[in-house]
Amino acid sequence: MSTHLAIEDHALIGNTATGALVDRSGTINWLCLPRFDAPAVFAGILGTREHGTWRVCPTGAGPADVATDRSYLGESLTVRHRWVTAEGAIDVTDFMPASDDDGTISAQVIRIVEGITGAVEMTSQLLPRPGYGAEIPQLALMPSAGATQVSAQAGNGDIYWLEGPVEHTLRDGSACSTFTITEGQRIAFVLSHQSAGSPRPLSQDPYTACISASRYWQLWADQCTYRGPYRALVIRTLLTLRAMCHPGGGIVAAPTTSLPEALGEARNWDYRFTWLRDASMTVSTLVRYGYLQEARNWIGWLLRTVGDDPENLQIMYGLGGERDLKEAELDWLPGYADSRPVRLGNAAADQLQLDVYGELAIALLDVRRAGVAATPEVDRLVITLGDQLEHRWNREDEGLWEVRGPRRHFVHSKVMCWVFYDRAISLLQHRSGDQAARLERWGRLREEIHADVLARGFDEQRNTFTQFYGGRELDAALLLLPQVGFLPPDDKRIIGTVEAVQRELSTPGGFVLRYPTHSTPDENVDGLTGHEGAFLTCSYWLCDALVLIGRRDEATELFERLRATSNDLGLSAEEWDPRAKRQLGNFPQALTHLAQADTAWRLEAARLQLAYRAAGGLAFPASALPHQQQTRELDLAAEV
Ligand SMILES: OC[C@H]1O[C@H](O[C@H]2O[C@H](CO)[C@@H](O)[C@H](O)[C@H]2O)[C@H](O)[C@@H](O)[C@@H]1O
């Protein structure tokens, strides 16, 4: 049986160490325990229900039958599906317990079934399939007081435990139960993971755990400093980002692998790792909204992971700092909607992507400006990276889009090298006298890179920057040039580039492709076959660029259309198929969510700025900002 509801038909629940996807039919069809990058026990989303699923729904519901309604409980990651049937109404509430006071996170999923009206017969059908659906574990019923317990032991010794106060029947590798719930009655199922050789997670009261989890997320949401008109959207998007911030400080790009960028095609990638680019940008976004603890955790991770061996800098790592992310294909999984291959690991880990230096430096400066004190360890890392980049910046690379075609002199990469020196000089200034010579050298290099980009990355005739030196194609990453301060937003080369991207990379609905995809090998910059959807992050970057060049109304209108691509729960994947009007790619994706949050913030900053000027203000005062942090970008905007 196919489990292919649309990507946007899923909800994310999580505990920050891992996350699960629950679809509208009441099926959990993606779950890796205990960590985001552990082998999935439910991989049904990449195949069929036989690759691992757990469904709780009214008895007799067909595979395509879905709940009447769904929503998150307040500002939490607890999702509730309501089923209204001829016999009555039932709520199924799904969540993962949040961390204890001592920071322990239990690897559990809890599902509470509650009668609202009438009496409804329900069925729970658990098909655990460890190893990404490859294995049928050994199932056994265990005697227990007041509850039945099912154990499912995998070949590697891991055990999945299911507890619930109903009788289970074991059949063909599944554990089923059928029970009737009447108005006011509730029961809870708890699924726990026990790693081989470790003790079984402690039982906890599922109802108390539900209250604690909701409170945990609500308290976190309450710290948000944003008070503007998009508050609900901003909070949901920040919660989604927070769900991807592992307690060890690493941040995954998305909790999934291989949800396709084009249905039925091969652009399927594993995102359950920490990209320096995506993680740095996530941190900048969180800091912008007042969240510093995640930034401190990330710096700790960075110093342990990158600081440990900065000479061999990678562009991405495992959550635990792993360097070896070798790519492999899981040939037993047919893929989401037959989109093969399903990939594990990511060969992009071995690429040279020069932009990551710039994104790191931006995040470190944002964190510093938000009030996190400088440390000698961070300074040392910046110095090592800066010295290293002196010998690398003029190389060709794979760029931020991680092309699998030949390396090029990508303009965005070069600009981000300029950004690195620009922000690194600010980071190290006033620190210690013996840096003066280095900072002078870096200052000269900053000017040299700037001049190099203007001379080789700008097409005078078409009045636009190009994707790479000597190329004619465009790249939506060029929309970031005004945002990072490479040139002022009112520079005609910036305005020309924004307009060229709009002209050449827009989809019919006005969203943006990241670059042109071609099918002939010699034109094919990314080295891949097939095409892809509109890239949501780039579309939000277009809004940002429009705000910065003074076209705020147009930006607001585009933002409204973009936010409508999020699902009913406010979640977004990486891309959007403008024809089918469906989300594409890994889900939910940090890059999309942080871009959405950044644009909401920028629109609000621009609105406040205009209001302040209209009221006769001469300059934009720090106190009017919708957050506690001063960014270079706002300094620039204030001067315009
Ligand atoms: O499209 C080709 C590339 O797609 C993935 O990379 C994209 O996702 C990354 C994580 O969000 C992001 O950092 C990058 O900018 C995106 O292009 C994939 O991970 C790559 O392996 C693949 O080449």
The ligand as an SDF file (V2000), in Angstrom:
LIG
                    3D

 23 24  0  0  0  0  0  0  0  0999 V2000
   20.8280   20.3540   -5.5950 O   0  0  0  0  0  0  0  0  0  0  0  0
   22.0200   19.7810   -5.3840 C   0  0  0  0  0  0  0  0  0  0  0  0
   22.4290   19.7630   -3.9370 C   0  0  0  0  0  0  0  0  0  0  0  0
   21.2640   19.7700   -3.1250 O   0  0  0  0  0  0  0  0  0  0  0  0
   21.5030   19.6760   -1.7510 C   0  0  0  0  0  0  0  0  0  0  0  0
   22.0250   20.8980   -1.3250 O   0  0  0  0  0  0  0  0  0  0  0  0
   21.0810   21.8580   -0.9970 C   0  0  0  0  0  0  0  0  0  0  0  0
   20.7750   21.7030    0.3670 O   0  0  0  0  0  0  0  0  0  0  0  0
   21.7760   22.0800    1.2890 C   0  0  0  0  0  0  0  0  0  0  0  0
   21.2080   21.8260    2.6720 C   0  0  0  0  0  0  0  0  0  0  0  0
   20.0550   22.5690    2.8860 O   0  0  0  0  0  0  0  0  0  0  0  0
   22.1070   23.5540    1.1010 C   0  0  0  0  0  0  0  0  0  0  0  0
   23.1550   23.9080    1.9840 O   0  0  0  0  0  0  0  0  0  0  0  0
   22.5630   23.7540   -0.3360 C   0  0  0  0  0  0  0  0  0  0  0  0
   22.7740   25.1290   -0.5260 O   0  0  0  0  0  0  0  0  0  0  0  0
   21.5110   23.2520   -1.2990 C   0  0  0  0  0  0  0  0  0  0  0  0
   21.9930   23.3330   -2.6060 O   0  0  0  0  0  0  0  0  0  0  0  0
   22.3140   18.4530   -1.4560 C   0  0  0  0  0  0  0  0  0  0  0  0
   22.6080   18.3630   -0.0810 O   0  0  0  0  0  0  0  0  0  0  0  0
   23.5920   18.4000   -2.2560 C   0  0  0  0  0  0  0  0  0  0  0  0
   24.2850   17.2120   -2.0000 O   0  0  0  0  0  0  0  0  0  0  0  0
   23.2420   18.5000   -3.7060 C   0  0  0  0  0  0  0  0  0  0  0  0
   24.4200   18.5270   -4.4540 O   0  0  0  0  0  0  0  0  0  0  0  0
  1  2  1  0
  2  3  1  0
  3  4  1  0
  3 22  1  0
  4  5  1  0
  5  6  1  0
  5 18  1  0
  6  7  1  0
  7  8  1  0
  7 16  1  0
  8  9  1  0
  9 10  1  0
  9 12  1  0
 10 11  1  0
 12 13  1  0
 12 14  1  0
 14 15  1  0
 14 16  1  0
 16 17  1  0
 18 19  1  0
 18 20  1  0
 20 21  1  0
 20 22  1  0
 22 23  1  0
M  END
$$$$
